[in-house]
């Protein structure tokens, strides 16, 4: 996956992380070990958050501040509170998505997941001056916002930090060559992104022994 960023991100001290993952055939995945890992990590999360206080956890959180600018709720906060306060189950389905969700819940960092084989050429990260429509992850018309971190390949917009992934390059049932994106915003350090990359890679290796992983940070 080839990525370039606009110079304005460097000026703001904003970093982006990437993990390029090539998953082996699904028949070789160790779903049992991943389920054990997931249960252990969720139990640890519940223990750490047994006295959960929104203001203490998210009051001055960099992503919380970012989403507030767009009058939106930080989705990882919603996911965490759904699990902790409403007793809803961990969202299951495609185990690759579960790797992403588990990493987000344990670290409170926002991630994106895309199918590299469905991308067209180089990806550019930029901040548009106006709203730009693109096909959303559920087939609806979505749009990025002025100043919002946005990504496009040679065909169209493929992601917005606020609006999420597009339909074409989002995770599909047959996806195996995956780009895990670690979104940076002001206040998130390179070291924080690197630590979360290591955690995600561990989860992915437990799920799919033999997976090929490469990581990088831009900024």
LINJOUR-V570265 format. One record per residue. NEAR is the number of other C-alpha atoms within 10 Angstrom. D_LAST is the distance of its C-alpha to the last C-alpha in whole Angstrom. Layout:
near:NEAR d_last:D_LAST
near:NEAR d_last:D_LAST
//
This chain:
near:15 d_last:16
near:9 d_last:14
near:14 d_last:12
near:12 d_last:10
near:17 d_last:8
near:11 d_last:10
near:11 d_last:9
near:11 d_last:10
near:20 d_last:7
near:12 d_last:6
near:9 d_last:9
near:12 d_last:10
near:15 d_last:7
near:18 d_last:6
near:23 d_last:5
near:21 d_last:7
near:21 d_last:9
near:23 d_last:12
near:22 d_last:15
near:19 d_last:17
near:21 d_last:21
near:18 d_last:24
near:22 d_last:27
near:15 d_last:30
near:11 d_last:34
near:12 d_last:34
near:8 d_last:37
near:12 d_last:36
near:20 d_last:34
near:14 d_last:35
near:15 d_last:35
near:11 d_last:37
near:13 d_last:35
near:20 d_last:32
near:14 d_last:35
near:11 d_last:35
near:15 d_last:32
near:18 d_last:31
near:13 d_last:34
near:11 d_last:34
near:16 d_last:30
near:16 d_last:32
near:12 d_last:34
near:13 d_last:32
near:17 d_last:30
near:15 d_last:33
near:11 d_last:35
near:11 d_last:31
near:13 d_last:32
near:11 d_last:36
near:8 d_last:36
near:14 d_last:33
near:10 d_last:32
near:10 d_last:30
near:9 d_last:30
near:9 d_last:29
near:13 d_last:26
near:15 d_last:25
near:11 d_last:26
near:10 d_last:23
near:16 d_last:20
near:15 d_last:17
near:24 d_last:18
near:18 d_last:21
near:19 d_last:21
near:18 d_last:18
near:16 d_last:21
near:11 d_last:24
near:10 d_last:23
near:13 d_last:24
near:9 d_last:27
near:13 d_last:26
near:16 d_last:26
near:19 d_last:23
near:16 d_last:24
near:20 d_last:23
near:19 d_last:26
near:11 d_last:28
near:17 d_last:28
near:21 d_last:28
near:16 d_last:31
near:14 d_last:33
near:17 d_last:33
near:16 d_last:34
near:10 d_last:36
near:9 d_last:38
near:9 d_last:38
near:12 d_last:37
near:9 d_last:36
near:17 d_last:33
near:13 d_last:32
near:10 d_last:33
near:9 d_last:33
near:13 d_last:31
near:17 d_last:30
near:21 d_last:26
near:16 d_last:26
near:19 d_last:27
near:22 d_last:25
near:19 d_last:22
near:22 d_last:25
near:20 d_last:25
near:21 d_last:22
near:22 d_last:21
near:20 d_last:24
near:18 d_last:24
near:16 d_last:20
near:21 d_last:20
near:20 d_last:17
near:20 d_last:17
near:20 d_last:17
near:21 d_last:18
near:22 d_last:20
near:25 d_last:21
near:19 d_last:23
near:22 d_last:21
near:14 d_last:25
near:15 d_last:25
near:19 d_last:22
near:14 d_last:23
near:15 d_last:21
near:13 d_last:17
near:20 d_last:15
near:17 d_last:14
near:20 d_last:12
near:19 d_last:13
near:18 d_last:15
near:15 d_last:19
near:11 d_last:22
near:12 d_last:24
near:13 d_last:25
near:14 d_last:25
near:13 d_last:27
near:22 d_last:26
near:18 d_last:28
near:21 d_last:27
near:19 d_last:27
near:11 d_last:31
near:11 d_last:32
near:11 d_last:32
near:12 d_last:31
near:20 d_last:28
near:21 d_last:25
near:24 d_last:22
near:19 d_last:22
near:14 d_last:21
near:13 d_last:18
near:21 d_last:17
near:20 d_last:14
near:24 d_last:16
near:23 d_last:16
near:21 d_last:18
near:17 d_last:19
near:12 d_last:22
near:11 d_last:25
near:16 d_last:24
near:24 d_last:21
near:25 d_last:21
near:29 d_last:19
near:25 d_last:18
near:21 d_last:17
near:19 d_last:20
near:18 d_last:23
near:19 d_last:21
near:25 d_last:22
near:26 d_last:24
near:20 d_last:27
near:18 d_last:27
near:22 d_last:24
near:23 d_last:24
near:24 d_last:26
near:14 d_last:29
near:8 d_last:32
near:9 d_last:32
near:18 d_last:28
near:20 d_last:27
near:19 d_last:24
near:23 d_last:21
near:24 d_last:18
near:24 d_last:17
near:20 d_last:14
near:22 d_last:12
near:19 d_last:12
near:27 d_last:9
near:20 d_last:11
near:14 d_last:12
near:14 d_last:13
near:18 d_last:11
near:15 d_last:10
near:17 d_last:8
near:11 d_last:12
near:14 d_last:13
near:22 d_last:11
near:18 d_last:12
near:11 d_last:16
near:20 d_last:16
near:23 d_last:15
near:13 d_last:18
near:16 d_last:20
near:20 d_last:20
near:22 d_last:21
near:13 d_last:24
near:20 d_last:25
near:24 d_last:25
near:18 d_last:26
near:20 d_last:29
near:26 d_last:30
near:24 d_last:30
near:13 d_last:30
near:15 d_last:30
near:17 d_last:26
near:16 d_last:24
near:15 d_last:20
near:12 d_last:17
near:16 d_last:14
near:12 d_last:10
near:17 d_last:7
near:15 d_last:4
near:16 d_last:0
//
